[in-house]
Amino acid sequence: MMTADTDLSPRMTVPLFVGQGTIAFGSKEIPVTGDGELLIQVKANALCGSDRGQFYDGTPVTPGHEAAGLVIAGGTGTTTSPGTPGVVFLMAFCGECSNCKNDFTNLCLNKQADYGFSDDGGYAPYMVVKEHVFFPIDPQIPFAEATLLLDIMGTGGHAIKRAQRIRPDINSILIAGAGPIGLGVLAMAKLLLGQDKPVYVMDYVPYRLELAEKLGAIPIHLGNMSVSDVVRNRGHAGIDVAVDTSGKTAARQMALEALNKRGVLVCVGHGQELHLQVSNDLIATERAVLGSEYFQFHELAENHELLLKHLPYLSQIITHRCRVDHIQQAYEMFFEGQTGKVVIEQ
């Protein structure tokens, strides 16, 4: 049985999300590994829009669900060597239910934890996770860039793959929302479908639209132009696949209306509603509306190879890096919308 480094203090300083958009600092005991668990020294954790509730409402849990770090110690039955770098899959899936046995680990029926939500996460210097949700990475990948394997590449790529199951002949894509997840969908569309496939990205924020264009998108500023006009001017009657990352009803409706026959709308962003006229929107057009939740654990291996091959391209999505003592300012900046992906480095 491996044990924790004897130089570790029994307590660690952690950010406390106390509510009303305020982050203080306090201390917690460094967690101890149980059977089948690893102690991770966190090196980087990326901010996410789904942290909004924790930032404004507060939480007793230390947030952070996009963590990368080093294995420090392992409990009984673990085989991962101390010093191994890797990332943490959000969901502690059971591995035994019908979904897990069919590789749908993102839809586990007996989920044991959501790190950063139900259990302490990656803004602490140390966190304990189930060994089977730890994915080792190539040491040449910097820890900040390693976090891209999670919500950016994982969630983004999974959405594209969901659409491909229904529409294998994808020739055009529309993304609603140029936030980090939208940028992830854009990047993975380019890597999985080919650089020649046009990807339209719609948003209201010039900063994020400029970043999307830098990554290869055709930007649509919704304050200045309509989706249909831009698409038609580019020679397309409509869109084959639309991916909503905004969670906004208006964006989902625009995305649905832009679809060709046999078009697919993939809903990634949690939030508001979608209104359907079943006959016109679905039956007569044979369109499909899909949900896409996070990604499957096995997708990390494929995405790891893509990250190694396309690291300079993908790293453009990270626009700001902050130390943990500046986490308050990082969140304020992030929720103002003038960033891409923001990463806290320890």
ABEGO torsion letter per residue (X at the ends): XBBBBAABBABBBBBBBAEGGBBBBBBBBBBBBBBGBBBBBBABBBBBAAAAAAAAAEBABBBEABBBBBBABBBBGBABBBGBBBBBBABBBAGABAAAAAGBAAABAABABBBGAABBBAABABBBBBAAABBBBBAABBAAAAAAABAAAAAAAAAAAAAAAABABBABBBBBEABAAAAAAAAAAAAAAEAABBBBBBBABAAAAAAAAAAGBBBBBAAABBAAAAAAAAGBABBABBBBAAGBAAAAAAAAAABBBGBBBBBABBEBBBBBBAAAAAAAAGBBBBBBBEBBAAAAAAAAAAAAAAAAAAAAABABBBBAAAAAAAAAAAAAGABBBBBBBX
